[in-house]
Amino acid sequence: MNKELIIIDDDDILLVILEKMFGKINPNLKISTFIKGSDALTFLKNSEFNHPPALLVDLHLKDLKDWDFLDKLETDDRFRSKVFIITSSVNSENPSKSKRYKNVAGFFEKPLTFDVIQRINQLIVESNPN
Amino acid sequence: MKKDEKPYHILVIEDNLGDFVILEEYLSESILNLEATHAENFKEAVELLEKDQQLYDLVFLDLSLPDKSGEELVKEITKRAEEIPVVVLTGFADLEFGSRSLALGASDYLVKDDLSPAVLYKSLIYNIQRVNFISELKDSKKKYADLFQLNPSPILVYDFETLKILDVNEASVQKYGYSREEFLNMDLKDLRPKEDEAILISAVEEFWKKNGKNYKKISRHLKKNGELMDVERSPAKIKINNKDAGMVLINDITENLKYIHKIEEQNQTFKEIAWIQSHVVRAPLARLMGLVNLLEGSEENLSEDNKKLIEYIKLSSEELDAIIRDISKKSEGIYNES
């Protein structure tokens, strides 16, 4: 079955870039994009998935600042999605903080290169249900 | 017994020459360099004292002179002797008056019939020393008063119970603009804005409850012209007439605080700039770099020229990225320090 990826970033141009890049690496990946974190959470809540989709989340969403999105995600047991965090900030404390969240499978600084996209894709493809 | 070698100059006011001679002889037994000037009556004594009162170390005064005697004599002589000790010589009949003469300003009294070399010498030394001690005490009292009066920081002394101001120094008058008399009709509450009265009451209570060493507090004080100033108070407990009093050293830190606030404001702005640098500025740059990545990976055949142009855009954005990272790193240091 095709794996799913949800990209959440309030920069709509970046969403286009990432969607295109992932599409190039893995045309079979099913991609949805969201500008608002809250919309993504609602989508996750109201959808049925055979396999929890991977999430690629910008750390500085306008509506769910900093770690709010992850905090909300953690509180709900149904969300066992792999989370990849992306950020345009170069604040060095961020990566270590992300380790506190068990869902987080990676922390990447923007811009994402094709190498990074390839690595993320690999992790998504290899992940087992549950 | 070894004689005292220090020079002494005494004035003996005594109408009886025999008594003067005995006195001089007795003292000479103990003192090597004794100079005794003889005044036979009040008039002569006054002349001598007025001429050069500093000359004498001590005055012996007989209580009955032909031209003046008793209370008035003691008063007049001690007044003119100023700092010099006056030892009254009295007959046995006047014993009671001898002790009264002390209240009139005499330093000591001796009963003529009991005079001996030892008693005279002891009285001379004792009374000269005593005057020295008193003047030293006066000096040190003045020194302490100066420490208070001339202290460059305002110092307020207040009654613990009523909070009434008991004393202020010159610097307080300068700083607050109230005269000393105005101060003495005020209490600590008058120095605070009305809304700070409760703060004052609890601050005073807290200070007196705790044995407040190194107690320092910042509060707002009002000047006479209505101007508010931020002051740091360093209070101490003292006793005035056996009553608890507080002595507060005032340090006007209005300017310092203004300065600190200004720096804090600037620091806040600086932090905001650092944040913008780290998060906001870099976002469009990351996007730009992403676009370049995408173009590079594009399958469409680009002309060599365009490939070169993309390469240039990439180099430029990487350069900009390095600068932003550098600034972020520097500002991070400041983040962590504050």
Contacts between the chains, C-beta under 8 A, distances in Angstrom:
chain1	res1	chain2	res2	distance
A	11	B	283	6.4
A	11	B	287	6.0
A	13	B	287	5.4
A	13	B	291	7.7
A	14	B	286	7.5
A	14	B	287	5.1
A	14	B	290	6.2
A	17	B	287	7.0
A	17	B	290	4.3
A	17	B	291	6.0
A	17	B	293	7.8
A	17	B	294	5.4
A	18	B	290	7.4
A	20	B	294	5.8
A	21	B	290	7.7
A	21	B	293	7.1
A	21	B	294	6.0
A	21	B	297	7.1
A	24	B	297	6.1
A	60	B	279	6.0
A	60	B	283	8.0
A	88	B	279	6.8
A	88	B	282	4.7
A	88	B	283	4.1
A	88	B	285	7.6
A	88	B	286	4.2
A	88	B	287	7.9
A	89	B	278	5.1
A	89	B	279	4.4
A	89	B	282	6.4
A	90	B	278	5.7
A	90	B	282	6.2
A	90	B	324	7.0
A	90	B	325	5.2
A	90	B	328	4.7
A	90	B	329	7.8
A	91	B	278	5.3
A	91	B	279	7.5
A	91	B	328	7.1
A	91	B	332	7.0
A	92	B	332	6.8
A	109	B	286	7.8
A	110	B	282	7.7
A	110	B	283	7.6
A	110	B	286	3.4
A	110	B	287	7.6
A	110	B	289	7.6
A	110	B	290	6.8
A	111	B	286	4.7
A	111	B	287	7.3
A	111	B	288	8.0
A	111	B	289	3.8
A	111	B	290	3.9
A	111	B	292	7.9
A	111	B	293	5.9
A	112	B	290	6.7
A	112	B	293	7.6
A	113	B	293	5.7
A	114	B	293	6.4
A	114	B	297	5.4
